[in-house]
Amino acid sequence: MSSASSQTSPAGRTGKTGKTSKASTTGKPSIEAPARAAEVVREYGPFEGARDIHGVTHDGRRVWAATGSRLIAIDPESGQVARALDCAGDAGTAFDGTHLYQIAEARIDKIDPRTGDVVASIPAPGRGGDSGLAWAEGSLWVGQYRERKIHQVDPGTGTVLRTIESNRFVTGVTWVDGQLWHGTWEGDESDIRHIDPASGEVLERLEMPRGTGVSGMESDGADLFYCGGGASGKVRAVRRPHRDQP
């Protein structure tokens, strides 16, 4: 999804469960799923004035990417920038069907995409160490990069409802078809992994080409993940595998 100024990472800061009454934490997964090579089907950018890609989201038609001082909307057919909003964003981005959400420093801004106005803000759970961001079932899901965690967060208050632990640095986060996926990036190695939201177990992994990282990421709701490429300034479309694929 997706996408800390107070931490160092390859990308800067790299957006469905039942309700819970208080925060809970899963254990770290102990078994690594076998990996397959990620299928990168298209690259977009670099874009003028955008040195880095942090958070990435999808509004049903366009791909939004946080570039530090602006949010840009990319037409996935032409690859051109269709719109730009002057909004701070150094980590994850999400869309709830009406508003954009953007991590900026130690807060999450709720943004009107028609005007670029920030209509509300909540504290980010990592207090500046946050990474990816996603929207699912009325909650925000926030990656915490170096802490290797994903938090389910109340979008109105910032309260952490539950926490899922990973065994890798967490970058982008996304939900699609009831599946939780997140990006990783450590050194020259990066992958996209499908995890069990109850246990944190890694169910499948897509390995990116060596030296190609994933900062923010978001599903298009169908066959693709859109992945930020950090300092490359690029957004990459990666094929999402389906259960009937080998």
C-alpha positions in Angstrom: 0.0 0.0 0.0 1.3 1.9 -0.1 4.8 3.3 2.3 10.0 7.1 8.4 11.9 10.2 8.7 13.2 9.0 12.0 14.6 5.7 10.6 16.8 4.7 7.7 15.5 2.3 5.1 16.1 1.6 1.4 12.9 3.5 0.5 13.0 6.2 3.2 9.8 5.0 5.0 8.1 2.7 3.2 -1.2 0.5 2.1 -10.4 -9.0 7.3 -10.7 -9.9 10.7 -13.3 -9.8 13.4 -13.5 -6.8 15.7 -11.5 -6.9 18.9 -12.2 -5.1 22.2 -8.5 -4.5 22.9 -5.1 -4.7 21.3 -3.8 -8.1 20.7 -0.6 -9.5 19.2 0.1 -12.6 17.1 3.4 -14.5 17.5 6.1 -14.2 14.9 5.9 -16.8 12.1 8.6 -19.5 12.3 8.2 -21.2 8.9 9.1 -19.5 5.6 6.8 -20.4 2.6 8.5 -21.4 -0.7 9.0 -18.4 -3.0 8.3 -17.9 -6.7 9.7 -15.1 -8.9 7.6 -12.0 -9.0 6.2 -11.2 -12.4 6.7 -7.5 -13.0 4.4 -6.7 -15.9 4.9 -2.9 -16.2 7.0 0.0 -14.9 5.8 3.6 -14.5 8.1 6.6 -14.1 10.3 8.1 -12.9 8.1 11.2 -12.7 9.1 14.8 -13.0 9.8 16.3 -9.6 9.4 12.9 -7.8 12.7 11.6 -6.5 11.2 8.8 -4.3 8.1 6.8 -4.3 6.8 6.1 -0.7 3.1 5.0 -0.2 1.0 3.7 -3.1 -2.8 3.2 -3.3 -5.5 2.6 -5.9 -8.8 4.4 -6.1 -10.5 2.0 -8.6 -9.2 3.9 -11.6 -5.9 5.5 -10.8 -2.8 4.7 -8.9 -1.8 7.3 -6.2 1.8 7.6 -5.1 3.3 9.7 -2.3 6.5 11.4 -3.4 7.4 13.4 -0.3 5.8 16.8 -1.0 3.1 15.7 -3.4 0.5 13.0 -4.0 0.4 12.1 -7.7 -2.4 10.2 -9.5 -1.1 8.0 -12.3 -3.3 6.8 -15.2 -2.4 3.1 -15.4 -3.1 2.9 -19.1 -1.1 5.8 -20.3 1.4 6.0 -17.4 0.9 9.8 -17.3 0.3 11.8 -14.1 -3.4 12.8 -14.2 -3.5 14.9 -11.0 -1.2 16.1 -8.3 -2.0 17.3 -4.8 0.4 19.3 -2.5 0.3 16.9 0.4 3.1 15.8 2.7 3.7 12.1 2.5 6.9 10.1 3.4 5.3 6.7 4.0 2.1 4.7 3.3 -1.0 5.8 1.4 -4.6 4.3 1.5 -8.0 5.0 0.0 -11.3 4.2 1.8 -13.6 4.8 -1.2 -14.0 8.5 -0.4 -10.9 9.9 1.3 -7.1 9.3 0.9 -5.1 8.6 4.0 -1.4 9.5 4.1 1.3 9.0 6.7 3.3 12.1 7.2 6.0 12.1 9.9 4.2 10.8 13.1 0.6 11.3 11.9 -1.9 10.0 9.5 -3.7 12.6 7.5 -7.2 12.1 6.1 -7.4 14.0 2.7 -10.2 15.1 0.5 -8.9 14.0 -3.0 -11.0 16.6 -4.7 -9.2 19.5 -3.0 -6.1 18.1 -1.3 -7.4 19.5 2.0 -6.5 17.6 5.2 -9.9 17.1 6.9 -8.6 15.2 10.0 -5.4 13.7 11.5 -4.7 10.9 13.9 -1.4 9.8 15.5 0.5 7.1 13.7 1.1 4.1 15.9 4.9 4.0 15.1 5.3 7.7 16.0 7.5 8.2 13.0 8.6 4.7 12.4 5.6 3.7 10.2 5.7 2.4 6.7 2.8 0.9 4.7 -0.9 1.8 4.9 -4.0 0.0 3.8 -7.8 0.3 4.3 -10.0 -2.8 5.0 -13.3 -3.4 6.8 -13.4 0.0 8.4 -9.9 0.0 9.7 -6.5 1.3 8.7 -3.7 -1.3 8.6 -0.3 0.3 9.3 3.1 -1.2 8.8 5.9 -0.5 11.2 9.1 -1.0 9.3 11.9 -1.8 11.7 9.6 -3.2 14.3 8.4 -5.8 11.8 4.7 -5.3 12.7 1.4 -4.5 11.1 -1.2 -2.7 13.3 -5.0 -2.6 12.8 -5.9 1.0 13.7 -9.2 2.8 14.4 -9.3 5.5 11.7 -11.1 7.9 13.9 -8.9 7.8 17.0 -5.7 6.1 16.1 -6.2 3.4 18.7 -4.4 0.2 17.9 -6.9 -2.7 17.9 -4.5 -5.5 17.2 -0.9 -6.2 16.0 0.5 -8.8 13.7 4.2 -9.6 13.8 6.3 -10.4 10.8 9.9 -11.8 10.6 11.0 -9.3 8.0 11.0 -5.5 7.8 7.5 -4.4 6.7 7.1 -1.9 3.9 3.8 -1.7 1.9 0.6 -3.4 3.2 -2.6 -4.4 1.3 -5.7 -6.5 1.6 -7.4 -8.2 -1.4 -10.0 -10.9 -1.5 -9.7 -11.4 2.2 -6.0 -11.9 1.9 -3.4 -9.8 3.8 -0.1 -9.1 1.8 2.8 -7.0 2.7 6.1 -6.0 1.1 9.6 -6.4 2.6 12.9 -4.7 1.9 16.2 -5.5 3.5 19.5 -4.7 1.7 19.2 -5.8 -2.0 16.4 -8.3 -1.3 12.7 -7.6 -1.4 9.6 -9.6 -1.7 5.8 -9.5 -1.5 4.3 -12.0 1.0 0.8 -13.3 1.8 0.4 -13.9 5.5 -2.2 -15.5 7.7 -3.6 -12.5 9.7 -4.4 -14.7 12.7 -1.0 -16.4 13.1 1.4 -14.3 11.0 2.4 -17.4 9.1 3.8 -16.7 5.7 1.7 -18.6 3.1 3.4 -17.6 -0.1 6.1 -15.2 -1.3 6.9 -13.4 -4.5 10.6 -12.5 -4.8 11.4 -9.3 -6.6 14.5 -9.2 -8.9 17.6 -8.5 -6.8 18.1 -4.8 -6.3 14.4 -4.0 -6.9 12.7 -3.0 -3.8 9.1 -2.6 -2.6 8.2 0.5 -0.7 4.5 1.2 -0.7 2.1 -1.3 -2.3 -1.6 -1.7 -3.1 -3.8 -4.2 -4.9 -6.0 -3.0 -7.7 -8.7 -5.4 -6.4 -8.0 -7.8 -9.2 -4.9 -9.2 -10.7 -2.2 -6.6 -9.9 -0.2 -5.2 -7.1 1.1 -1.7 -7.6 4.5 -1.3 -5.8 6.5 1.7 -5.1 10.2 1.5 -5.9 11.6 3.9 -3.4 14.6 5.9 -4.7 14.2 4.5 -8.2 11.3 6.9 -8.5 9.3 4.1 -10.2 6.0 2.3 -9.6 5.8 -1.3 -10.7 2.8 -3.5 -11.5 3.3 -7.0 -10.2 1.0 -9.9 -11.2 -0.9 -11.3 -8.2 -1.0 -15.1 -8.2 -4.3 -17.0 -7.9 -4.9 -20.1 -5.9 -5.1 -22.3 -9.0 -1.6 -21.2 -10.3 1.3 -23.6 -9.6 
